[in-house]
């Protein structure tokens, strides 16, 4: 049986020789351009918005290469400034002032969340930890926590689900978690039924608030500063907050205490928080001033996820959103080589 004829570069037919003659100059030219390209000799650079000057254009890598984390942070800050300017453009478009805006206006083509987008990129992997739907959180640099010899997690608002905390402890054996919730008596079954995790999980039936209050027939409330002092912690790697609207007072009080001490950055690496805009006082200006306070102390949103449970089951407005923030001011593993 005759074999079918095939065209191969290894054959010595006239057609293959002509093909080699055509390809060889092209390959030599490609090699020359790559070897003399300034891209290979320039320092690494994250291409930014067209409104921000940069040294050269090329498709960005997913993560900064080793030794370039500070450069990534600096350029992301420039990108974030553009996002803040865009926010004010939107205020002028629909306002024209902050006091002219509503959080969820009827008949208007915007909501509160359109002004506060996750415009900062985590320079590491971004992973969802915990169960799907309500309960899971988005974490920056999970691989760094997994490799850490020691890390501290605080969780405010435990409820009956501890899937987030349990997965954090399973994947990061050097971590311990301190949990607080006055509405339940313990962690959820994901921790209480797991003897390998429970020794690293500490629970108190207390709440997080703007003041330390110990009143009869009421649950104890403590500020974040007081709890950190009790636990002898100066830094928190992961701060999770889900306290049904009390997050505003709690964080404003904590940042005020930092200001009194002359500090300008929060002492935690990242924060996963569900924001609830439920109360009448939580108007647009109030929220914007609270948000800008977080920004001033180094927090940048890198992810968000609307909680649509209430929208679906109660036909309520979309006034609860999960945000994930990274602290860009602190000298910690997420932003410092």
C-alpha positions as CSV (number, residue, x, y, z in Angstrom):
1,X,0.0,0.0,0.0
2,X,1.4,3.4,-0.9
3,X,1.8,5.9,2.0
4,X,0.0,9.2,1.7
5,X,2.3,12.1,0.8
6,X,3.0,14.5,3.6
7,X,4.8,17.8,3.7
8,X,7.6,17.8,6.3
9,X,10.4,20.2,7.0
10,X,12.6,17.2,7.3
11,X,12.0,16.1,3.7
12,X,14.4,17.2,0.9
13,X,11.8,17.9,-1.7
14,X,12.0,21.2,-3.7
15,X,8.8,22.4,-2.0
16,X,10.2,21.9,1.5
17,X,13.5,23.6,0.6
18,X,11.6,26.6,-0.7
19,X,9.5,26.7,2.5
20,X,12.7,26.7,4.6
21,X,14.1,29.6,2.5
22,X,11.0,31.6,3.2
23,X,10.8,30.8,6.9
24,X,14.5,31.3,7.9
25,X,14.7,35.1,7.3
26,X,11.4,35.5,9.2
27,X,12.7,33.5,12.2
28,X,15.9,35.5,12.2
29,X,14.1,38.8,12.1
30,X,11.8,37.8,14.9
31,X,14.7,36.7,17.1
32,X,16.5,40.0,16.4
33,X,13.5,42.1,17.4
34,X,13.0,40.2,20.6
35,X,16.6,40.4,21.7
36,X,16.8,44.2,21.0
37,X,13.4,45.1,22.3
38,X,13.3,47.7,25.2
39,X,10.6,45.6,26.8
40,X,13.2,43.0,27.9
41,X,15.6,45.6,29.3
42,X,13.1,48.0,30.9
43,X,12.0,47.4,34.5
44,X,8.6,45.7,34.9
45,X,5.7,48.1,34.6
46,X,1.9,47.7,35.0
47,X,0.2,49.5,32.1
48,X,-2.4,51.9,33.5
49,X,-5.3,54.0,32.3
50,X,-4.6,56.0,29.1
51,X,-4.9,59.1,31.3
52,X,-1.8,58.0,33.3
53,X,1.7,58.3,31.8
54,X,3.6,55.1,31.5
55,X,6.9,53.9,29.9
56,X,5.6,51.4,27.3
57,X,2.6,49.4,26.4
58,X,2.2,45.7,26.6
59,X,-0.4,43.3,27.9
60,X,-0.2,43.2,31.7
61,X,0.8,40.1,33.6
62,X,-1.7,38.7,36.1
63,X,0.6,39.3,39.1
64,X,3.7,41.5,39.5
65,X,6.9,39.6,39.3
66,X,9.1,39.3,42.4
67,X,10.6,42.5,43.6
68,X,8.0,44.7,41.9
69,X,5.2,44.8,44.5
70,X,5.9,48.4,45.5
71,X,5.8,49.4,41.9
72,X,2.4,47.7,41.4
73,X,1.0,49.5,44.5
74,X,2.2,52.9,43.3
75,X,0.6,52.4,39.9
76,X,-2.6,51.0,41.3
77,X,-2.8,54.2,43.4
78,X,-2.6,56.2,40.3
79,X,-5.4,54.2,38.8
80,X,-7.4,54.6,41.9
81,X,-7.1,58.4,41.7
82,X,-8.7,58.2,38.3
83,X,-11.6,56.2,39.8
84,X,-12.1,58.8,42.5
85,X,-12.1,61.5,39.9
86,X,-14.7,59.5,37.9
87,X,-16.8,59.3,41.1
88,X,-16.9,63.1,41.4
89,X,-17.8,63.3,37.7
90,X,-20.8,61.1,38.4
91,X,-21.7,63.2,41.5
92,X,-21.8,66.3,39.3
93,X,-23.8,64.5,36.6
94,X,-26.6,63.4,38.9
95,X,-26.3,66.0,41.7
96,X,-24.7,68.4,41.0
97,X,-23.8,68.3,44.7
98,X,-23.5,65.4,47.2
99,X,-26.5,66.6,49.1
100,X,-28.6,66.4,45.9
101,X,-28.0,62.6,45.7
102,X,-30.0,59.8,47.2
103,X,-28.9,56.3,47.9
104,X,-31.6,54.5,45.9
105,X,-33.7,57.1,44.1
106,X,-36.8,56.1,42.3
107,X,-36.8,56.9,38.6
108,X,-33.0,57.7,38.5
109,X,-30.4,55.7,36.6
110,X,-28.1,55.2,39.5
111,X,-27.7,53.6,42.9
112,X,-25.3,54.3,45.8
113,X,-23.1,51.4,44.7
114,X,-22.4,52.9,41.3
115,X,-20.2,55.5,43.0
116,X,-18.1,53.1,45.1
117,X,-16.6,50.5,42.9
118,X,-13.8,48.0,43.6
119,X,-11.2,49.9,41.5
120,X,-8.0,48.6,43.1
121,X,-6.5,45.3,42.0
122,X,-5.2,42.7,44.5
123,X,-1.6,42.0,43.5
124,X,-2.0,38.3,44.4
125,X,-4.7,35.7,43.7
126,X,-8.2,36.6,44.7
127,X,-10.2,33.7,46.0
128,X,-13.7,33.2,47.4
129,X,-13.4,31.4,50.7
130,X,-16.4,29.8,52.5
131,X,-19.6,28.4,51.1
132,X,-21.3,29.8,48.0
133,X,-24.1,32.3,48.4
134,X,-24.3,34.3,51.7
135,X,-21.5,33.4,54.0
136,X,-18.4,33.2,51.7
137,X,-15.9,36.1,51.4
138,X,-13.4,37.2,48.8
139,X,-9.8,37.1,50.1
140,X,-6.6,38.6,48.6
141,X,-3.4,36.6,48.7
142,X,-4.8,33.4,50.2
143,X,-1.6,31.7,49.2
144,X,0.4,34.0,51.5
145,X,-1.8,33.2,54.5
146,X,-1.5,29.5,53.7
147,X,2.3,29.8,53.9
148,X,2.4,32.0,57.0
149,X,3.8,30.7,60.2
150,X,1.4,32.8,62.2
151,X,-1.6,34.9,61.3
152,X,-4.5,36.5,63.1
153,X,-8.1,36.6,61.9
154,X,-11.0,38.5,63.6
155,X,-14.6,37.7,62.8
156,X,-17.5,39.9,63.9
157,X,-20.9,38.5,63.2
158,X,-20.8,34.7,63.3
159,X,-24.4,33.7,63.2
160,X,-24.9,30.0,62.6
161,X,-22.5,29.7,59.6
162,X,-18.8,29.4,60.1
163,X,-17.9,28.1,56.7
164,X,-15.6,31.1,56.0
165,X,-13.7,30.8,59.3
166,X,-13.5,27.0,59.0
167,X,-12.0,27.0,55.5
168,X,-9.5,29.7,56.5
169,X,-8.3,27.5,59.4
170,X,-8.1,24.4,57.2
171,X,-6.1,26.0,54.5
172,X,-3.9,28.2,56.7
173,X,-2.6,26.1,59.6
174,X,-0.7,29.0,61.1
175,X,-3.8,31.1,61.6
176,X,-6.0,31.5,64.6
177,X,-9.4,33.2,64.6
178,X,-11.2,35.3,67.3
179,X,-14.9,35.4,66.8
180,X,-17.6,37.7,68.4
181,X,-21.3,37.6,68.2
182,X,-23.8,38.3,71.0
183,X,-26.7,36.7,69.1
184,X,-25.3,33.1,69.3
185,X,-23.6,31.0,71.9
186,X,-20.8,29.5,69.8
187,X,-19.2,29.0,66.4
188,X,-21.2,27.2,63.7
189,X,-21.0,23.4,63.3
190,X,-18.2,23.7,60.7
191,X,-15.9,24.5,63.7
192,X,-17.6,23.1,66.8
193,X,-17.8,19.6,65.2
194,X,-14.2,19.7,64.0
195,X,-11.6,18.8,66.7
196,X,-8.7,19.8,64.5
197,X,-10.0,23.4,64.1
198,X,-11.6,24.3,67.4
199,X,-8.4,24.7,69.4
200,X,-7.5,27.6,67.0
201,X,-10.9,29.2,67.1
202,X,-11.8,31.5,70.1
203,X,-15.3,32.7,70.6
204,X,-17.0,35.3,72.9
205,X,-20.6,36.3,73.1
206,X,-19.8,40.0,72.7
207,X,-20.5,42.6,70.1
208,X,-18.4,45.1,68.2
209,X,-19.5,48.8,68.7
210,X,-18.3,52.4,68.8
211,X,-18.1,52.4,72.6
212,X,-17.2,49.9,75.4
213,X,-20.5,49.4,77.2
214,X,-21.4,47.0,80.0
215,X,-25.0,47.4,80.9
216,X,-27.4,45.1,82.9
217,X,-29.5,42.8,80.7
218,X,-27.6,43.8,77.6
219,X,-24.7,42.0,75.8
220,X,-21.2,43.4,76.3
221,X,-20.1,45.7,73.5
222,X,-16.4,46.5,72.9
223,X,-14.5,48.6,70.4
224,X,-12.0,47.0,68.1
225,X,-9.1,48.8,69.9
226,X,-10.2,47.4,73.2
227,X,-10.5,43.8,71.9
228,X,-7.1,44.0,70.3
229,X,-5.6,45.2,73.6
230,X,-7.3,42.3,75.4
231,X,-5.8,39.8,73.0
232,X,-2.4,41.6,72.9
233,X,-2.6,42.0,69.2
234,X,-1.0,44.9,67.3
235,X,-2.0,43.7,63.8
236,X,-4.8,41.7,62.2
237,X,-4.2,39.9,59.0
238,X,-7.9,39.4,58.1
239,X,-10.8,41.4,59.6
240,X,-14.3,40.1,58.8
241,X,-17.3,42.3,59.8
242,X,-21.0,41.5,59.3
243,X,-22.8,43.3,62.1
244,X,-26.1,44.4,60.5
245,X,-25.5,48.1,60.2
246,X,-23.3,48.7,63.2
247,X,-20.2,48.7,61.0
248,X,-20.4,52.5,60.5
249,X,-20.1,53.5,64.2
250,X,-17.6,50.7,64.9
251,X,-15.1,51.7,62.2
252,X,-15.5,55.5,62.7
253,X,-14.8,55.1,66.4
254,X,-11.8,52.9,65.7
255,X,-10.3,55.3,63.2
256,X,-10.9,58.2,65.5
257,X,-8.8,56.4,68.1
258,X,-6.0,55.9,65.5
259,X,-6.1,59.7,64.8
260,X,-5.7,60.5,68.5
261,X,-2.5,58.4,68.5
262,X,-1.2,60.1,65.4
263,X,-1.6,57.1,63.2
264,X,-2.6,57.3,59.6
265,X,-3.2,53.6,58.6
266,X,-5.4,50.8,60.0
267,X,-3.6,48.0,61.7
268,X,-5.0,45.2,59.5
269,X,-4.0,43.7,56.1
270,X,-7.5,43.3,54.6
271,X,-11.1,43.6,55.5
272,X,-14.1,41.6,54.4
273,X,-17.3,43.6,55.3
274,X,-20.9,43.4,54.5
275,X,-22.2,47.0,54.3
276,X,-25.9,47.6,55.2
277,X,-27.5,50.9,54.3
278,X,-30.7,50.4,56.3
279,X,-31.1,53.4,58.6
280,X,-32.7,56.7,57.6
281,X,-29.5,58.5,58.7
282,X,-27.5,56.5,56.2
283,X,-28.0,59.0,53.4
284,X,-25.6,59.6,50.5
285,X,-23.4,62.2,52.3
286,X,-23.2,60.1,55.4
287,X,-22.0,57.1,53.5
288,X,-19.6,59.1,51.3
289,X,-17.9,60.7,54.3
290,X,-17.6,57.2,56.0
291,X,-16.2,55.7,52.8
292,X,-13.6,58.6,52.4
293,X,-12.5,58.0,56.0
294,X,-11.7,54.4,55.1
295,X,-9.8,55.6,52.0
296,X,-7.8,58.1,54.0
297,X,-6.6,55.4,56.3
298,X,-5.4,53.2,53.5
299,X,-8.3,51.0,52.6
300,X,-9.0,50.3,48.9
301,X,-11.9,48.1,47.7
302,X,-10.7,45.2,45.4
303,X,-13.9,43.2,45.2
304,X,-17.6,43.5,45.9
305,X,-20.6,41.2,45.7
306,X,-24.2,42.4,46.1
307,X,-26.3,40.4,48.6
308,X,-29.4,39.7,46.6
309,X,-31.1,37.5,49.1
310,X,-33.3,40.3,50.5
311,X,-34.1,41.5,47.0
312,X,-35.2,38.1,45.9
313,X,-37.0,36.9,49.0
314,X,-38.4,40.2,50.4
315,X,-38.5,42.3,47.2
316,X,-36.4,44.8,49.1
317,X,-34.0,47.3,47.7
318,X,-30.3,46.1,47.2
319,X,-29.0,47.8,50.3
320,X,-26.5,45.2,51.5
321,X,-23.2,44.6,49.7
322,X,-20.2,42.5,50.5
323,X,-17.0,44.5,50.0
324,X,-13.4,43.4,50.3
325,X,-10.7,46.0,51.1
326,X,-6.9,45.8,51.1
327,X,-4.8,48.1,53.2
328,X,-2.3,49.9,51.0
329,X,-0.6,51.9,53.7
330,X,0.6,49.2,56.0
331,X,4.0,47.5,55.8
332,X,2.6,43.9,55.5
333,X,2.9,41.0,53.1
334,X,0.1,42.0,50.7
335,X,1.7,45.2,49.7
336,X,5.4,45.0,50.7
337,X,8.1,42.8,49.2
